[in-house]
Amino acid sequence: MLNREALLFSPTREGVPSSDDFVADDLIGAQEALEAEAREIMPYKFDACTYDLGYIKQPLFACKTCLNDRAVCAACSIACHGDHSLVELFNRRDFRCDCGTEAMGAGSFCSISHRNDAPANTRNRYDKNFKGVFCFCGRPYDPHTEVEDMLQCLVCEDWLHESCVFGTSDSEPPLPQDEFDTMVCQRCMRGNSEVRRILERYAGVKGTGVMLVAPDGTVTGRLASDSKVAEADEAEGDAVDGQANANDEPAAEKRRADADDGVEERPAKKAKVDSSPQPASNPKQARPDPATSDAHESSVRQTTEMPPASAQPSECQAPPLVPPGETPLAKLEAAGGRSNVFLADNFTSTWCRCRQCLPSFVNFPYLLDEEDVYEPPEDPDAQKSTFDLGMDHLLNRMPRGQAIDSIQAFTTLSDRLKEYLRPLATSGTTITKDHIEGFFEAERERRQA
């Protein structure tokens, strides 16, 4: 009997083992394994296009078969582009489904919403990922052959090979994935001055949870959240901090580290890239599309507007400003290090939100608050087998009398086939194609008699 892994990862991927040496139980096992995999990957209903929800963060699939490699929502990837060549992009923010729009060329049609040749979504941002090319290295991604974990940059949302991020092909990276929640890549740190202005003040400063990795693998900026990390920081200690900051740690910085002592230990996460989007127990519904771009900009401003004066810190709690070239990040770059920045769990609570600091985040609301990600509603039929779904379809779509007659005919045929095969199974006889053809030939003669 073939095991589940052999069935799931058979080169045929058709639910039939690639070996000729199999029996009926193997075929049944293959079907059950594939159905279980489908239920785990896609426990959702895909009967509603997200176009009317507007520009939201959602799972996307770029269609390489259609014109311009445009991207569509999860529902359209199945209902409208199921037999096309697709690139799975996972979650991307501020994106509207392009199925049935002019962006895909004349005649584009969404079979779910019956929308065709709608105006192109001008705010959608496309990059090389939509052509199946990822990372600094520009290597095409093949899910069937790729064995390396990939990390997504929080800002540009590009997917990056772990070895390209850390500059090493070692099996264990210097900063394990369970020690950070997300990252900002060196390309954004060097090319986006606003992002750099925010992160450089925190990056590499002990206790902030905004971490840097030095060329020798030393990690600076860890949260002092447990004794293990605290001891590691102490051991790396003054030598590491001396490389990041020529002077002793300021008192304000020490207070920040002490304040973080009560943070609970962070749970381990799954690898950053999996074969499918992970289901959530409570899918979040996206907000409707803003009527105009001005309305959207207004909503962004509201996200990052000043809290009431009574809720604002009386003093700035950000790490002290230091001269240009003296920050841990600048020193790391001067030493030839990679300026990727790694953000610990609950990083949104890291930033100072005083009256002076908060306006810096107006264009980056996702740094201040966790983003809502649209997921399709759960499918109540997701746990049903293909057979059960077929019977439900039969009962619900056919006239009741005809459906009952069909079920009775199926049950009668099934009982006769079992009666025909039982003696062969009892005697240990291998059932061949000739046996099955003989049974159905006898059935045809019976009906004609």
C-alpha positions as CSV (number, residue, x, y, z in Angstrom):
1,M,0.0,0.0,0.0
2,L,1.5,3.4,-1.0
3,N,1.7,5.9,1.8
4,R,0.1,9.4,1.6
5,E,3.4,11.2,0.8
6,A,4.0,8.9,-2.1
7,L,0.5,9.5,-3.5
8,L,0.6,13.3,-2.9
9,F,4.1,13.8,-4.4
10,S,3.9,11.2,-7.2
11,P,5.3,12.7,-10.4
12,T,2.0,12.3,-12.1
13,R,0.1,14.4,-9.5
14,E,-3.0,13.0,-11.1
15,G,-4.2,11.0,-8.1
16,V,-2.8,7.8,-9.6
17,P,0.5,6.3,-8.5
18,S,3.2,6.5,-11.0
19,S,4.0,2.9,-10.6
20,D,2.1,0.2,-12.5
21,D,2.2,-2.0,-9.3
22,F,-1.0,-0.8,-7.5
23,V,-4.4,-2.1,-6.6
24,A,-7.8,-0.6,-6.0
25,D,-6.9,0.4,-2.4
26,D,-4.1,2.5,-3.8
27,L,-6.5,4.4,-6.1
28,I,-8.9,5.0,-3.3
29,G,-6.0,6.1,-1.0
30,A,-4.8,8.5,-3.7
31,Q,-8.2,10.0,-4.1
32,E,-8.7,10.4,-0.4
33,A,-5.2,11.9,0.0
34,L,-5.8,14.5,-2.7
35,E,-9.2,15.4,-1.3
36,A,-7.6,15.9,2.2
37,E,-4.9,18.1,0.7
38,A,-7.5,20.2,-1.2
39,R,-9.5,20.6,2.0
40,E,-6.4,21.7,3.9
41,I,-5.3,24.2,1.2
42,M,-8.6,25.7,0.2
43,P,-11.3,25.4,2.8
44,Y,-13.1,28.4,1.3
45,K,-15.9,29.3,-1.1
46,F,-14.7,30.8,-4.3
47,D,-17.9,32.1,-5.7
48,A,-17.4,35.9,-5.3
49,C,-14.9,38.1,-7.1
50,T,-13.3,40.7,-4.8
51,Y,-13.4,43.5,-7.5
52,D,-16.3,45.3,-5.7
53,L,-14.3,45.4,-2.5
54,G,-11.8,47.7,-4.1
55,Y,-8.1,48.1,-3.3
56,I,-7.5,45.6,-0.5
57,K,-4.8,43.3,0.8
58,Q,-5.6,39.9,-0.5
59,P,-4.1,36.7,-2.0
60,L,-3.3,37.2,-5.7
61,F,-2.5,35.0,-8.7
62,A,-0.8,36.5,-11.8
63,C,-2.1,34.9,-15.0
64,K,0.7,34.3,-17.5
65,T,-1.7,33.0,-20.1
66,C,-3.7,36.2,-20.3
67,L,-2.4,39.4,-21.7
68,N,0.2,41.5,-19.6
69,D,0.6,38.9,-16.8
70,R,-2.2,40.7,-14.8
71,A,-3.3,39.5,-11.4
72,V,-6.6,38.2,-10.2
73,C,-8.2,37.3,-6.9
74,A,-8.3,33.7,-5.5
75,A,-11.9,33.2,-6.7
76,C,-11.2,34.2,-10.3
77,S,-8.0,32.2,-10.3
78,I,-10.2,29.1,-10.0
79,A,-13.4,30.1,-11.7
80,C,-12.0,32.1,-14.6
81,H,-8.3,31.1,-14.9
82,G,-8.3,27.5,-13.6
83,D,-6.7,26.0,-16.7
84,H,-4.2,28.9,-17.2
85,S,-0.6,29.2,-16.1
86,L,-0.7,31.1,-12.8
87,V,2.0,32.6,-10.5
88,E,0.9,32.5,-6.8
89,L,1.9,35.7,-5.2
90,F,0.3,35.2,-1.8
91,N,-0.8,38.5,0.0
92,R,-0.3,41.9,-1.7
93,R,-1.7,45.1,-0.3
94,D,-3.8,47.8,-2.0
95,F,-4.7,45.7,-5.0
96,R,-7.9,45.2,-7.0
97,C,-8.8,42.2,-9.0
98,D,-8.0,42.8,-12.7
99,C,-10.2,40.0,-14.1
100,G,-12.7,41.4,-16.6
101,T,-10.9,44.7,-17.0
102,E,-9.2,46.4,-19.9
103,A,-5.8,45.7,-18.3
104,M,-6.1,42.1,-19.6
105,G,-6.9,43.2,-23.1
106,A,-10.1,43.5,-25.2
107,G,-12.7,40.9,-24.4
108,S,-11.6,40.2,-20.9
109,F,-14.5,38.7,-19.0
110,C,-15.1,37.7,-15.4
111,S,-17.3,34.6,-15.3
112,I,-18.2,35.1,-11.6
113,S,-19.4,38.7,-11.8
114,H,-20.1,38.8,-15.6
115,R,-17.9,41.9,-15.7
116,N,-16.2,42.6,-19.0
117,D,-13.8,45.3,-20.3
118,A,-14.1,47.4,-17.0
119,P,-11.7,50.3,-16.7
120,A,-8.2,49.3,-15.7
121,N,-7.3,49.5,-12.0
122,T,-4.8,52.4,-12.2
123,R,-3.6,52.0,-8.6
124,N,-2.5,48.4,-9.0
125,R,1.3,48.2,-8.6
126,Y,3.0,45.6,-10.8
127,D,6.6,44.4,-10.6
128,K,8.7,41.5,-11.8
129,N,7.0,39.1,-9.3
130,F,3.9,39.1,-11.6
131,K,6.1,37.6,-14.3
132,G,7.3,34.8,-11.9
133,V,10.7,36.4,-11.2
134,F,11.7,37.1,-7.6
135,C,14.4,38.2,-5.2
136,F,17.5,40.3,-5.6
137,C,18.9,37.5,-7.8
138,G,16.0,37.6,-10.3
139,R,15.6,33.9,-10.4
140,P,12.3,32.5,-11.7
141,Y,10.4,30.6,-9.1
142,D,9.4,27.0,-9.7
143,P,7.2,25.6,-6.9
144,H,8.0,22.1,-8.0
145,T,11.8,22.4,-7.7
146,E,12.4,25.2,-5.2
147,V,13.6,23.9,-1.9
148,E,14.7,27.1,-0.2
149,D,12.6,29.2,2.2
150,M,11.7,32.7,1.0
151,L,11.0,35.8,3.0
152,Q,8.7,38.7,2.0
153,C,9.7,42.3,2.4
154,L,7.1,44.2,4.3
155,V,7.6,47.3,2.2
156,C,8.1,46.2,-1.5
157,E,6.5,42.8,-0.9
158,D,9.1,41.1,-3.1
159,W,9.8,37.4,-2.1
160,L,13.5,36.9,-1.3
161,H,15.6,33.7,-1.0
162,E,16.8,33.2,2.6
163,S,20.4,32.7,1.3
164,C,20.2,35.9,-0.7
165,V,19.0,37.8,2.4
166,F,21.7,36.5,4.8
167,G,24.4,36.0,2.2
168,T,25.0,32.4,3.2
169,S,23.8,29.0,2.1
170,D,24.2,27.5,5.6
171,S,21.4,25.3,6.7
172,E,20.9,27.4,9.8
173,P,20.7,31.2,9.2
174,P,22.2,33.5,11.8
175,L,18.7,34.7,12.7
176,P,16.1,31.9,12.8
177,Q,12.7,32.6,11.4
178,D,11.0,32.1,14.8
179,E,12.9,35.1,16.1
180,F,11.4,37.7,13.8
181,D,8.0,38.4,12.4
182,T,8.8,40.2,9.1
183,M,11.6,42.1,7.4
184,V,12.4,45.1,5.3
185,C,14.9,44.3,2.6
186,Q,18.2,46.2,1.9
187,R,16.9,47.5,-1.4
188,C,14.1,49.4,0.4
189,M,16.4,50.5,3.1
190,R,18.7,52.1,0.6
191,G,16.2,53.3,-1.9
192,N,13.3,54.5,0.2
193,S,14.4,57.5,2.2
194,E,11.2,57.7,4.3
195,V,11.4,54.1,5.4
196,R,15.1,54.4,6.2
197,R,14.4,57.6,8.3
198,I,12.0,55.6,10.5
199,L,13.9,52.4,10.8
200,E,17.5,53.7,11.1
201,R,16.8,55.3,14.4
202,Y,15.8,51.9,15.9
203,A,17.8,49.4,13.9
204,G,20.4,47.6,15.8
205,V,19.6,49.4,19.1
206,K,19.4,46.9,21.9
207,G,15.9,46.2,23.2
208,T,14.0,47.6,20.3
209,G,13.3,44.4,18.4
210,V,14.5,46.0,15.2
211,M,17.4,43.7,14.3
212,L,20.5,43.8,12.1
213,V,22.7,40.9,11.2
214,A,26.5,41.6,10.9
215,P,28.7,39.9,8.3
216,D,30.0,37.6,11.1
217,G,26.4,36.6,11.9
218,T,26.1,38.7,15.1
219,V,22.6,39.9,15.7
220,T,22.0,43.3,17.3
221,G,18.8,45.0,18.4
222,R,17.1,41.9,19.9
223,L,14.3,42.4,22.4
224,A,15.3,41.5,26.0
225,S,12.2,39.3,26.2
226,D,13.7,36.3,28.0
227,S,16.7,35.1,29.8
228,K,18.1,33.3,26.8
229,V,18.1,36.4,24.6
230,A,19.3,38.5,27.5
231,E,22.2,36.2,28.1
232,A,23.1,36.2,24.4
233,D,23.0,39.9,24.4
234,E,25.2,40.0,27.4
235,A,27.7,37.6,25.9
236,E,27.8,39.4,22.6
237,G,27.6,42.4,24.9
238,D,29.8,45.3,24.8
239,A,31.8,44.3,21.8
240,V,28.7,44.1,19.7
241,D,27.2,47.3,21.1
242,G,30.5,49.0,20.7
243,Q,30.4,48.2,17.0
244,A,26.9,49.6,16.8
245,N,27.5,52.7,19.0
246,A,30.8,54.1,19.9
247,N,29.6,55.3,23.3
248,D,27.9,53.4,26.2
249,E,24.1,52.8,25.8
250,P,22.2,55.9,26.8
251,A,20.0,55.7,29.9
252,A,16.8,56.1,27.8
253,E,17.8,53.0,25.8
254,K,18.4,51.0,28.9
255,R,14.9,52.0,30.1
256,R,13.4,50.7,26.8
257,A,15.2,47.4,27.2
258,D,14.1,47.0,30.8
259,A,10.5,47.8,29.8
260,D,10.5,44.9,27.3
261,D,11.5,42.4,30.0
262,G,7.9,41.4,30.5
263,V,7.2,40.4,26.8
264,E,6.2,36.7,26.5
265,E,8.4,34.3,24.6
266,R,7.6,34.4,20.9
267,P,6.1,31.2,19.4
268,A,7.8,29.5,16.5
269,K,6.3,30.3,13.1
270,K,5.9,28.2,10.0
271,A,8.3,28.8,7.1
272,K,7.7,32.1,5.4
273,V,6.7,30.4,2.1
274,D,4.4,27.4,2.0
275,S,2.7,25.7,-0.9
276,S,-0.5,27.6,-0.2
277,P,-1.9,30.4,1.8
278,Q,-2.6,29.4,5.4
279,P,-6.3,29.3,6.4
280,A,-7.5,31.4,9.3
281,S,-10.1,30.4,11.9
282,N,-11.8,33.8,11.6
283,P,-11.4,35.2,8.1
284,K,-11.4,39.0,8.1
285,Q,-13.6,40.7,5.7
286,A,-12.2,43.6,3.7
287,R,-13.6,47.1,3.8
288,P,-15.5,48.4,0.7
289,D,-13.5,50.2,-2.0
290,P,-13.2,54.0,-1.3
291,A,-15.3,56.0,-3.8
292,T,-12.3,58.1,-4.9
293,S,-8.6,58.2,-4.4
294,D,-9.1,61.3,-2.2
295,A,-11.3,59.2,0.0
296,H,-8.6,56.5,0.3
297,E,-5.9,59.1,1.1
298,S,-8.3,60.5,3.8
299,S,-8.7,57.0,5.3
300,V,-4.9,56.6,5.4
301,R,-4.6,59.9,7.2
302,Q,-7.2,58.8,9.7
303,T,-5.2,55.7,10.4
304,T,-2.1,57.6,11.3
305,E,-3.6,60.8,12.7
306,M,-2.5,62.1,16.1
307,P,-4.1,60.4,19.1
308,P,-5.7,62.8,21.6
309,A,-3.1,64.8,23.5
310,S,-3.9,62.9,26.7
311,A,-3.0,59.6,25.0
312,Q,0.3,60.8,23.6
313,P,3.6,60.1,25.4
314,S,4.7,63.1,27.3
315,E,8.2,62.6,26.1
316,C,9.7,61.0,23.0
317,Q,10.5,57.3,23.7
318,A,12.4,56.7,20.5
319,P,16.2,55.9,20.7
320,P,18.2,59.1,20.9
321,L,19.3,60.7,17.7
322,V,22.9,60.3,16.7
323,P,25.0,62.0,14.0
324,P,24.7,60.6,10.4
325,G,27.1,57.8,10.0
326,E,27.1,56.9,13.6
327,T,23.9,54.7,13.7
328,P,24.3,51.0,14.0
329,L,22.9,50.7,10.4
330,A,25.4,53.1,8.9
331,K,28.2,51.4,10.7
332,L,27.0,48.0,9.5
333,E,26.9,49.3,5.9
334,A,30.4,50.8,6.2
335,A,31.7,47.4,7.3
336,G,30.2,45.8,4.2
337,G,27.2,44.3,5.9
338,R,23.7,43.8,4.4
339,S,21.2,46.4,5.5
340,N,18.2,44.1,5.8
341,V,16.2,44.9,8.9
342,F,14.3,42.3,10.8
343,L,11.3,43.2,12.9
344,A,10.4,41.1,16.0
345,D,6.8,39.9,16.8
346,N,4.5,42.7,17.8
347,F,6.8,45.2,16.1
348,T,3.9,47.6,15.7
349,S,4.2,48.4,19.4
350,T,7.9,49.3,19.0
351,W,7.5,52.8,17.6
352,C,7.3,55.9,19.6
353,R,4.0,57.7,18.9
354,C,4.6,61.1,20.3
355,R,3.6,64.2,18.5
356,Q,7.0,64.5,16.8
357,C,7.4,60.9,15.7
358,L,3.9,59.9,14.6
359,P,3.7,62.0,11.4
360,S,6.6,60.0,10.0
361,F,4.3,57.0,9.6
362,V,1.5,58.8,7.6
363,N,2.5,57.0,4.4
364,F,3.2,53.7,6.1
365,P,0.1,52.7,8.1
366,Y,1.1,49.0,8.0
367,L,4.1,49.8,10.3
368,L,1.7,51.1,12.9
369,D,-1.2,48.7,12.8
370,E,-1.6,45.1,11.6
371,E,-3.1,45.0,8.2
372,D,-6.5,43.3,7.5
373,V,-6.1,40.6,4.9
374,Y,-9.1,39.5,2.9
375,E,-9.8,35.7,2.9
376,P,-12.8,34.1,1.2
377,P,-15.6,32.9,3.4
378,E,-15.3,29.3,4.6
379,D,-17.0,26.7,2.5
380,P,-19.4,24.6,4.6
381,D,-19.0,21.7,2.1
382,A,-15.1,21.7,2.4
383,Q,-15.1,18.6,4.5
384,K,-17.3,16.6,2.1
385,S,-15.9,14.0,-0.2
386,T,-16.2,14.2,-4.0
387,F,-18.8,11.5,-3.8
388,D,-20.8,13.4,-1.2
389,L,-20.6,16.6,-3.2
390,G,-21.8,14.7,-6.3
391,M,-24.8,13.3,-4.5
392,D,-25.7,16.7,-3.1
393,H,-25.5,18.2,-6.6
394,L,-27.7,15.4,-7.8
395,L,-30.3,16.0,-5.2
396,N,-30.3,19.8,-5.4
397,R,-30.1,20.3,-9.1
398,M,-32.3,17.6,-10.5
399,P,-36.1,17.2,-10.1
400,R,-36.7,15.3,-6.9
401,G,-38.4,12.3,-8.5
402,Q,-35.6,12.0,-11.1
403,A,-32.9,12.4,-8.4
404,I,-34.5,9.6,-6.3
405,D,-34.7,7.3,-9.3
406,S,-31.1,8.0,-10.1
407,I,-29.9,7.2,-6.6
408,Q,-31.9,4.0,-6.5
409,A,-30.4,2.9,-9.8
410,F,-26.9,3.7,-8.6
411,T,-27.5,1.8,-5.3
412,T,-28.8,-1.2,-7.2
413,L,-25.9,-1.2,-9.6
414,S,-23.4,-0.9,-6.7
415,D,-25.0,-3.8,-4.9
416,R,-24.8,-6.0,-8.0
417,L,-21.2,-5.1,-8.6
418,K,-20.3,-6.0,-5.0
419,E,-22.2,-9.3,-5.3
420,Y,-20.3,-10.0,-8.5
421,L,-16.8,-9.2,-7.0
422,R,-17.3,-10.8,-3.6
423,P,-16.5,-14.4,-4.7
424,L,-13.4,-13.2,-6.5
425,A,-12.2,-11.3,-3.4
426,T,-12.9,-14.3,-1.2
427,S,-10.8,-16.6,-3.4
428,G,-8.0,-14.0,-3.6
429,T,-8.4,-13.7,-7.4
430,T,-6.9,-10.6,-8.9
431,I,-9.6,-8.5,-10.5
432,T,-8.7,-7.6,-14.1
433,K,-10.0,-5.4,-16.8
434,D,-11.7,-8.4,-18.3
435,H,-13.7,-9.1,-15.1
436,I,-15.1,-5.5,-15.1
437,E,-15.9,-5.6,-18.8
438,G,-17.6,-8.9,-18.3
439,F,-19.8,-7.4,-15.5
440,F,-21.0,-4.5,-17.6
441,E,-21.6,-6.6,-20.6
442,A,-23.8,-8.8,-18.5
443,E,-25.6,-5.6,-17.3
444,R,-26.2,-4.5,-20.8
445,E,-27.7,-7.9,-21.8
446,R,-29.9,-7.9,-18.7
447,R,-31.3,-4.4,-19.6
448,Q,-32.0,-5.5,-23.2
449,A,-33.7,-8.7,-22.2
